Amino acid sequence: MKDLIKRDKFYRSRGATTIVMIITCSRCNMNICTYQKDGTGNLHRIYLDRIISSDPFFKIPEYDKMVSFNELPNLVCSCRNIIAVPMVYKKEGRLAFRLIHGSIHKNKMK
């Protein structure tokens, strides 16, 4: 798991603490993605550059293949539960998905 962790300026600015978590739909428990959460606090948004892997159903673009904000769709599960909406985090100019409160479950990876 250590080789999965991305260490860049965002990782260091948040105190070099990280948690790898599996995010699932709260309604049907379908896996959405494996995500690296840097820093402490609650999970409010999912940055594209922190997604380690995702379920092919969600068609989350890989960060290497830069997309624009207008090309990002809402994340909607197969059970029609709206998971997140696209956004640009203004402080850092990073593409992200803003999570809808109560739409996901998080499990820490060991």
Secondary structure, 3 states (H helix, E strand, C coil): CHHHCCCCHHHHHCCCCEEEEEEEECCCCCEEEEEEEECCCCCCEEEHHHEEEECHHHCCCCCCCCCCHHHCCCEECCCCCEEEEEEEECCCCEEEEEECCCCEEEEECC
